[in-house]
């Protein structure tokens, strides 16, 4: 495997990696219409291996000139840039980079209708914009038998670097799509035979008492605000996780794990 040294952050060959230290700006760049909308960045050997294993196209890799451990064999003949500390600090804000950064080509968006054709258990996320929560929810979904994830327009990109890392690369194993408009788009699930289960502390049934139908979609809202009233009103069922010791709710990723374990098809 040959490598190409990079000594300046202004080197146009690494443009795709620039701006990772500004998380908000980077997310905008990777949104539809942004200058990096065709790509996403993944970090870490295991994550890179899992992306390639699930058919994602690797464009290039950036790693520290101080790294001595070889890259995974699956990287093959991909372009590998080796960067000095000043370059890494300009890109990531860290002078030392333990794990490699990889640029992958972003696939075309998945169509909601085609995604629902083969699914029986779906998660629907509203306004989940914390990358760590998104990543953990995706990892939980894969491990607990969820077939697909639908996202409202406000949700963070599951292929954002920090979300991918929190998911340990499991996001690549799970199809996802944007549901437009929202919550009116929930009608597409109802039309496809799904019953929708809104998870909310004010739910009128205990989640443990919910008997899953043949097709079910679990609706989860953002940390703090939870699901919007319009979303809960559109759902077929509203369930709560009964809490003890005056605790009102759980972190959304933890609540998702409990719900997924209850309704998942593992």
C-alpha positions as CSV (number, residue, x, y, z in Angstrom):
1,X,0.0,0.0,0.0
2,X,1.6,3.3,-1.1
3,X,1.1,6.5,0.8
4,X,1.1,10.2,-0.1
5,X,2.6,12.7,2.3
6,X,0.7,15.9,3.0
7,X,2.5,18.9,4.7
8,X,-0.1,21.7,4.4
9,X,-3.8,21.8,5.3
10,X,-4.2,23.9,2.2
11,X,-3.4,21.0,0.0
12,X,-6.5,20.7,-2.3
13,X,-6.2,16.9,-2.3
14,X,-7.5,16.7,1.2
15,X,-10.3,19.3,0.9
16,X,-12.8,16.7,1.7
17,X,-11.4,16.3,5.2
18,X,-11.3,20.0,6.1
19,X,-13.5,21.5,8.7
20,X,-14.0,18.5,11.0
21,X,-13.2,20.6,14.1
22,X,-16.3,22.8,13.3
23,X,-19.0,20.2,13.9
24,X,-22.0,22.4,13.0
25,X,-20.4,23.7,9.7
26,X,-19.3,20.2,8.7
27,X,-22.8,18.9,9.1
28,X,-24.1,21.6,6.8
29,X,-21.4,20.8,4.2
30,X,-22.6,17.2,4.1
31,X,-26.3,18.1,3.8
32,X,-28.0,17.9,0.4
33,X,-26.8,21.0,-1.6
34,X,-23.6,21.2,0.5
35,X,-20.2,21.0,-1.2
36,X,-19.6,17.6,0.5
37,X,-23.0,16.2,0.0
38,X,-21.7,13.3,-2.0
39,X,-19.4,12.1,0.8
40,X,-19.2,11.2,4.5
41,X,-16.3,10.8,6.8
42,X,-15.8,7.7,9.0
43,X,-13.2,7.3,11.8
44,X,-11.4,4.2,13.1
45,X,-10.2,0.9,11.7
46,X,-13.3,-1.1,12.8
47,X,-15.7,1.5,11.4
48,X,-13.8,1.5,8.1
49,X,-13.9,-2.3,7.9
50,X,-17.6,-2.4,8.5
51,X,-18.4,0.3,6.0
52,X,-16.5,-1.6,3.3
53,X,-18.1,-4.9,4.3
54,X,-21.5,-3.3,3.7
55,X,-20.6,-2.1,0.2
56,X,-19.8,1.6,0.8
57,X,-17.2,2.9,-1.7
58,X,-14.0,4.2,-0.1
59,X,-12.5,7.2,-1.7
60,X,-9.4,8.0,0.4
61,X,-7.9,7.7,3.9
62,X,-6.0,10.3,6.0
63,X,-3.8,9.2,8.9
64,X,-1.0,10.5,11.1
65,X,2.6,10.3,9.9
66,X,3.4,8.9,13.3
67,X,1.1,5.8,12.9
68,X,3.1,2.5,12.7
69,X,0.2,0.1,12.8
70,X,-0.9,-1.0,9.3
71,X,-4.3,-0.2,8.0
72,X,-6.9,-3.0,7.6
73,X,-6.3,-5.1,4.5
74,X,-9.7,-4.3,3.1
75,X,-8.4,-0.7,2.4
76,X,-6.5,-2.2,-0.6
77,X,-5.1,0.3,-3.1
78,X,-7.1,3.3,-1.9
79,X,-5.3,6.6,-1.9
80,X,-3.8,7.1,1.6
81,X,-2.6,10.5,2.7
82,X,-0.1,10.7,5.5
83,X,-0.3,14.0,7.4
84,X,2.0,15.9,9.7
85,X,0.8,17.2,13.1
86,X,0.1,20.7,11.8
87,X,-2.2,19.4,9.2
88,X,-4.1,17.1,11.6
89,X,-4.6,20.0,14.1
90,X,-6.0,22.2,11.4
91,X,-8.5,19.5,10.4
92,X,-9.5,18.0,13.7
93,X,-8.3,20.4,16.4
94,X,-6.1,17.6,17.7
95,X,-2.3,17.5,17.0
96,X,-2.4,13.7,17.5
97,X,-4.7,11.4,15.5
98,X,-4.9,7.9,16.8
99,X,-7.4,6.5,14.3
100,X,-7.5,6.9,10.5
101,X,-10.1,9.1,8.8
102,X,-11.7,7.7,5.7
103,X,-13.8,9.4,3.1
104,X,-16.6,7.3,1.6
105,X,-19.0,8.1,-1.2
106,X,-22.5,8.7,0.1
107,X,-25.2,6.4,-1.4
108,X,-28.3,7.7,-3.0
109,X,-31.2,8.4,-0.5
110,X,-33.4,5.5,0.2
111,X,-37.1,5.7,-0.8
112,X,-39.5,5.4,2.1
113,X,-42.0,3.2,0.3
114,X,-39.4,0.7,-0.9
115,X,-37.9,0.6,2.6
116,X,-41.3,-0.3,4.2
117,X,-42.0,-3.0,1.7
118,X,-39.8,-5.6,3.5
119,X,-39.9,-4.2,7.0
120,X,-42.0,-5.3,10.0
121,X,-40.4,-3.3,12.8
122,X,-39.4,0.3,12.3
123,X,-38.1,3.1,14.5
124,X,-39.2,6.7,13.7
125,X,-37.0,9.5,15.2
126,X,-38.1,13.1,15.7
127,X,-35.6,15.9,16.2
128,X,-32.9,13.6,17.5
129,X,-29.9,15.9,16.8
130,X,-27.3,14.7,19.3
131,X,-24.8,12.6,17.3
132,X,-24.0,10.3,20.3
133,X,-27.7,9.6,20.8
134,X,-28.2,9.0,17.1
135,X,-25.3,6.5,17.0
136,X,-26.4,4.6,20.0
137,X,-30.0,4.4,18.8
138,X,-28.8,3.0,15.5
139,X,-26.5,0.4,17.2
140,X,-29.4,-0.6,19.5
141,X,-31.7,-0.9,16.5
142,X,-29.4,-3.3,14.7
143,X,-28.8,-5.4,17.8
144,X,-32.4,-5.6,18.9
145,X,-34.1,-6.5,15.7
146,X,-35.3,-3.2,14.1
147,X,-35.5,-3.5,10.3
148,X,-35.2,0.2,9.4
149,X,-35.1,3.7,10.7
150,X,-37.1,6.7,9.5
151,X,-36.0,10.3,10.4
152,X,-37.9,13.5,10.5
153,X,-36.3,16.5,8.6
154,X,-34.7,17.9,11.9
155,X,-32.8,14.7,12.8
156,X,-29.0,14.7,12.6
157,X,-27.5,12.7,9.7
158,X,-26.8,9.1,10.9
159,X,-23.8,9.1,8.6
160,X,-22.2,12.1,10.4
161,X,-18.8,11.0,11.7
162,X,-19.5,11.2,15.4
163,X,-22.8,9.3,15.0
164,X,-21.1,6.6,13.0
165,X,-18.4,6.3,15.7
166,X,-21.0,6.0,18.5
167,X,-22.7,3.3,16.5
168,X,-19.4,1.4,16.2
169,X,-20.2,1.3,12.5
170,X,-23.4,-0.6,12.9
171,X,-25.3,2.3,11.2
172,X,-24.1,0.8,7.9
173,X,-26.1,-2.4,8.5
174,X,-29.4,-0.6,8.8
175,X,-31.4,1.2,6.1
176,X,-32.7,4.6,6.9
177,X,-34.7,7.3,5.1
178,X,-36.1,10.8,5.7
179,X,-39.8,11.0,6.2
180,X,-41.3,14.1,4.6
181,X,-43.4,15.9,5.7
182,X,-43.6,15.2,9.4
183,X,-45.7,14.2,11.2
184,X,-48.1,14.0,8.3
185,X,-45.7,11.5,6.6
186,X,-46.6,9.0,9.3
187,X,-49.7,8.2,7.2
188,X,-47.3,6.3,4.8
189,X,-46.7,3.9,7.6
190,X,-50.4,3.5,8.4
191,X,-51.1,3.0,4.7
192,X,-48.5,0.2,4.7
193,X,-50.2,-1.6,7.5
194,X,-48.1,-0.4,10.5
195,X,-49.4,0.6,13.9
196,X,-47.4,3.4,15.4
197,X,-46.3,3.4,19.0
198,X,-45.4,6.8,20.5
199,X,-43.0,6.5,23.5
200,X,-43.8,9.2,26.0
201,X,-43.8,9.6,29.8
202,X,-47.5,10.6,29.5
203,X,-48.5,7.4,27.7
204,X,-51.8,5.9,28.6
205,X,-50.4,2.3,28.7
206,X,-47.4,0.7,30.2
207,X,-45.0,-0.5,27.5
208,X,-44.9,-3.9,29.2
209,X,-48.6,-4.3,28.5
210,X,-48.3,-3.5,24.8
211,X,-48.7,-6.5,22.5
212,X,-46.9,-5.9,19.2
213,X,-49.0,-6.2,16.1
214,X,-47.6,-7.7,12.9
215,X,-46.1,-4.4,11.8
216,X,-45.1,-1.7,14.3
217,X,-43.2,1.5,14.3
218,X,-41.7,2.9,17.5
219,X,-41.8,6.8,17.6
220,X,-39.0,8.4,19.7
221,X,-38.5,12.1,20.3
222,X,-35.5,14.3,21.2
223,X,-33.9,14.5,24.6
224,X,-35.8,16.9,26.8
225,X,-38.8,17.9,24.7
226,X,-39.8,14.4,23.6
227,X,-42.4,13.9,20.8
228,X,-44.4,16.9,19.7
229,X,-48.1,16.8,20.5
230,X,-49.0,16.6,16.8
231,X,-46.9,13.5,16.5
232,X,-48.4,11.8,19.6
233,X,-51.9,12.6,18.3
234,X,-51.1,11.0,15.0
235,X,-49.8,7.7,16.6
236,X,-52.0,4.6,17.0
237,X,-50.8,4.0,20.6
238,X,-49.0,6.0,23.3
239,X,-46.9,4.0,25.8
240,X,-44.7,4.9,28.8
241,X,-41.8,3.2,30.5
242,X,-42.9,3.1,34.1
243,X,-40.2,4.7,36.3
244,X,-39.3,4.4,40.0
245,X,-37.9,6.9,42.6
246,X,-39.5,10.0,41.0
247,X,-37.3,9.7,37.9
248,X,-39.4,11.2,35.1
249,X,-37.7,9.8,32.0
250,X,-34.6,8.1,30.5
251,X,-32.1,9.2,27.9
252,X,-33.6,8.7,24.5
253,X,-31.1,6.1,23.5
254,X,-31.7,4.1,26.7
255,X,-35.5,4.4,26.2
256,X,-35.1,3.2,22.6
257,X,-33.2,0.1,23.8
258,X,-36.0,-0.9,26.1
259,X,-38.7,-0.3,23.5
260,X,-36.7,-2.1,20.8
261,X,-36.2,-5.1,23.1
262,X,-39.9,-5.3,23.7
263,X,-41.1,-5.0,20.1
264,X,-38.0,-6.2,18.1
265,X,-37.8,-9.3,16.0
266,X,-34.7,-10.8,17.5
